[in-house]
Amino acid sequence: MSKAINLTMLDSGVARITIDLPGSKVNLLSASVMGELNEALDQIGQNGACKGVMLVSGKEDFGAGANVEEIQALQKQPGIKIYEATKQGKALFARLEKLNSIAVIRGLSLGGFTELALACRFRIAVNDDKTQIGVPEVQLGFIPGWGGTVRLPRLIGLTATLMPEKLPNGMKLPFGWGGLTAGSNADAKKAWRIGLVDELVDSNEANARAEAILLGAHPKRFRFGLKDRMLRGILDGTSLGRTLVSKMAYGGVMAATKGKYPAAIQALKVATLSAQGGDRDQAFEAESQAFAQLATSRVSRNLVGIFFAQTESKKMPDGVKPEIDVKVVGVLGAGVMGAGIAQLLAYKGYQVILKDVDQGALDKGMDTIRGLFAELVSRKKLSQDAANGMLAGIKATLNYADLSECDMVIEAVVEKLPVKKIVRAELEKVIKKPFIFATNTSSLSVSEMTHELSDGNGGIKAEAARHPENVVGVHYFNPVHKMPLVEIVRGATTSSATLAAAKSLALKQGKTTVTCADKPGFAVNRDLAPYMREAIVMAEEGVPIEDIEKAALDFGMKMGPFSLLDEVGLDIAGHVIHTLHGALGDRLSPPPILKTIEDLKLLGRKGKKGIYLYDEKGERRFVIEKTKGKGLLGKVMPAKKRKKYILNPDVTNAIKASVNKKTAGEIQDRLFLAMVAEGARCIEEKVVDNASQFDLAMIFGTGFPPFVGGPLRWADSMGIALVYQKLSYLAKVAGANYAPCALLEQMAESGATFYND
Ligand SMILES: NC(=O)c1ccc[n+]([C@@H]2O[C@H](COP(=O)([O-])OP(=O)(O)OC[C@H]3O[C@@H](n4cnc5c(N)ncnc54)[C@H](O)[C@@H]3O)[C@@H](O)[C@H]2O)c1
């Protein structure tokens, strides 16, 4: 077996350890690589003349972290096994720590690799945009377990470890980062400023400089001005300062995670223990214990499951590569979706031709695009020059002829099948080479779009697709620049190469993709519709809207169902429900209030009136409500103020039922079991490949809480037999939409689960 660790003794007496995992694009710290590192340290120990150890990577990146597959395997074992694994890693890093050592970081350094670098005496990093250093373990539900949680605050201070650079009150902490609890990376400059690396170097001089530092040269460390040094001295250098930082960071973490992600809090606690200057071994022990407890928790198993679902989602269908090299992309329709898609394409370096039928719509679309680029410039994600260059890469036009060189065209015109067939046929007249026609339809059949369109008098308005294998669905979500998911829809004739091309394009745009069959609503809208519908049905039964919103938020959703309805647009949500009702039958019948909403032409936030009321700027209207100062154990607690958002009286007055209170658990069952029932049907009908791709779509497409793992993982955690029982009961008392499908019945009988991990 070829080795991942190569040891070379340089003439200067420095030992160079090159990490280069065979057969892998990235370096991972697996048990076998750690074993090889141990052997290399043995050899170095036997060489009495070694003056120092330099750690470099043989790949583009330093390393992507521990091998998550090994962590997943350990998660199934008793906590003691995972605890022991942290101890082995710690023992190895402790050996390194005793040596005169330096890590040369280029590209990504994540998780275990950053921990490895932290155990070295020095760290230098290549000064370019590719360098990113971080400890993103909290995103997988655990903390750095090989000493990183302990060494980090001792190296860069507690403030840089826990506090962001920009505080919620707008104040800037120049030495802030907060990467341990947020799981975010530091780029080269930030890493240097906060002291995570000792020096920034040019790529081609990195190894020589590392050798020189090991032989006695002084690294060029960043130095803050006097004012910042004093502030840092107070915050990091005094017990009171560190206590303040820890308390403030705790508040920030709780606000960001609502207490649903325990890893961030544990990371904060261990880092604080370490920084408060006590016994370092005690902090190492606390880290190992916290790691073992967190890594075996359901939250971590769910988050690791999502990590693998994402990895799986990046694979090309049937291992096939795209046949068409997409460089020039046409976008039809400069409306809400077309403008967003065009902007993201230009941002990622594609040449874009944006076409509409209306000059006013085209101008408005280009204004939106300019606004999105201006936002990137103001957030310092892009220089003005780069933004201008990207903007210049978009050609706005009213003429089909301008699209003749396109390799792919994404249509985002009105949601009408005849119009979509006509634009496809028009494109086929001007683009002579094979090209991909991708539709952003949210409810129409991709397969039908390849068919001809008759004019109703025996003539043909649009020919059938010349290359039906090149027609595919790419379902983006609104707003395109924020929503992370694209559903890639395989029509009846779509080839794997076309599917791969559509997927590659979405991946290059930074999206997560889930491949869906060409079935009504695909995966996300199909499962979101029963959830939103059920929220409305409960309101019609008299359950207070505030209670339904709160129960969804408490479950972990990013926003309540009524807020989501207003964001999506009540017209669009209504359209989805009507379409799915037509396609899937009465279990998705439109609730009566929808008629009131449609009669009143309520649109949600974009129309300033929806379930809630909005001001001119589109902000939700609210009143300040004071909670009563209740007596508690003889003490009168002060009254608290909170924002109470104003519900639209047109909607609340349409509810005839008297108030019908339900517990949060009852409401959550109604909302989320509706998703489970429909989700199981999606698996039964093969809308997606498997449960993990379905859950991935729900997490990235609907804001379903990642720590729960997705509706189907949630069902597994409850036990399918219990889910079946609850659904059967709800089908009797709340509506036939809950009736469990045959797949759930079989699973309940056989004791099967959606997941095997
Ligand atoms: N808005 C959403 O939330 C959303 C989400 C996902 C998918 N979609 C889908 O995206 C598509 C567009 O939706 P939208 O919300 O951007 O609509 P929109 O009304 O904002 O924009 C449609 C644009 O298409 C233009 N147009 C109409 N006919 C055309 C033609 N023949 N050639 C070129 N342009 C033409 C219109 O002038 C308009 O500018 C629809 O299929 C919709 O179902 C919408």
The ligand as a MOL file (V3000), in Angstrom:
LIG
                    3D

  0  0  0     0  0            999 V3000
M  V30 BEGIN CTAB
M  V30 COUNTS 44 48 0 0 0
M  V30 BEGIN ATOM
M  V30 1 N -41.3580 33.3770 -8.2520 0
M  V30 2 C -41.0450 32.2490 -7.6190 0
M  V30 3 O -41.0330 32.1610 -6.3870 0
M  V30 4 C -40.6500 31.0510 -8.4500 0
M  V30 5 C -39.8870 30.0290 -7.8440 0
M  V30 6 C -39.4650 28.9480 -8.6250 0
M  V30 7 C -39.8270 28.8730 -9.9420 0
M  V30 8 N -40.6100 29.8660 -10.5110 0 CHG=1
M  V30 9 C -40.9320 29.7420 -11.9430 0
M  V30 10 O -40.0910 30.6260 -12.6860 0
M  V30 11 C -40.7830 31.1130 -13.8270 0
M  V30 12 C -40.7750 32.6310 -13.8060 0
M  V30 13 O -41.3630 33.0800 -12.6250 0
M  V30 14 P -41.1550 34.5660 -12.1050 0
M  V30 15 O -41.6920 34.6010 -10.7390 0
M  V30 16 O -39.7710 34.9920 -12.3670 0 CHG=-1
M  V30 17 O -42.1450 35.3480 -13.0770 0
M  V30 18 P -42.1450 36.8870 -13.4350 0
M  V30 19 O -43.5470 37.1880 -13.8280 0
M  V30 20 O -41.4920 37.7000 -12.4010 0
M  V30 21 O -41.2240 36.9640 -14.7510 0
M  V30 22 C -41.5670 36.3870 -15.9780 0
M  V30 23 C -40.8580 37.2080 -17.0540 0
M  V30 24 O -40.9550 36.5130 -18.2570 0
M  V30 25 C -41.1550 37.4500 -19.2870 0
M  V30 26 N -41.7020 36.7460 -20.4220 0
M  V30 27 C -42.9740 36.3630 -20.6700 0
M  V30 28 N -43.0350 35.7190 -21.8440 0
M  V30 29 C -41.7800 35.6730 -22.3510 0
M  V30 30 C -41.1920 35.1430 -23.5140 0
M  V30 31 N -41.9490 34.5380 -24.4110 0
M  V30 32 N -39.8620 35.2830 -23.6840 0
M  V30 33 C -39.1010 35.9080 -22.7920 0
M  V30 34 N -39.6020 36.4520 -21.6450 0
M  V30 35 C -40.9280 36.3340 -21.4490 0
M  V30 36 C -42.0720 38.4770 -18.6680 0
M  V30 37 O -42.0160 39.7000 -19.3830 0
M  V30 38 C -41.4830 38.5890 -17.2800 0
M  V30 39 O -40.4790 39.5730 -17.2420 0
M  V30 40 C -42.1590 30.4890 -13.7680 0
M  V30 41 O -42.1450 29.3100 -14.5350 0
M  V30 42 C -42.3450 30.1570 -12.2980 0
M  V30 43 O -43.2470 29.0990 -12.0660 0
M  V30 44 C -40.9950 30.9500 -9.7960 0
M  V30 END ATOM
M  V30 BEGIN BOND
M  V30 1 1 1 2
M  V30 2 2 2 3
M  V30 3 1 2 4
M  V30 4 1 4 5
M  V30 5 2 4 44
M  V30 6 2 5 6
M  V30 7 1 6 7
M  V30 8 2 7 8
M  V30 9 1 8 9
M  V30 10 1 8 44
M  V30 11 1 9 10
M  V30 12 1 9 42
M  V30 13 1 10 11
M  V30 14 1 11 12
M  V30 15 1 11 40
M  V30 16 1 12 13
M  V30 17 1 13 14
M  V30 18 2 14 15
M  V30 19 1 14 16
M  V30 20 1 14 17
M  V30 21 1 17 18
M  V30 22 2 18 19
M  V30 23 1 18 20
M  V30 24 1 18 21
M  V30 25 1 21 22
M  V30 26 1 22 23
M  V30 27 1 23 24
M  V30 28 1 23 38
M  V30 29 1 24 25
M  V30 30 1 25 26
M  V30 31 1 25 36
M  V30 32 1 26 27
M  V30 33 1 26 35
M  V30 34 2 27 28
M  V30 35 1 28 29
M  V30 36 1 29 30
M  V30 37 2 29 35
M  V30 38 1 30 31
M  V30 39 2 30 32
M  V30 40 1 32 33
M  V30 41 2 33 34
M  V30 42 1 34 35
M  V30 43 1 36 37
M  V30 44 1 36 38
M  V30 45 1 38 39
M  V30 46 1 40 41
M  V30 47 1 40 42
M  V30 48 1 42 43
M  V30 END BOND
M  V30 END CTAB
M  END
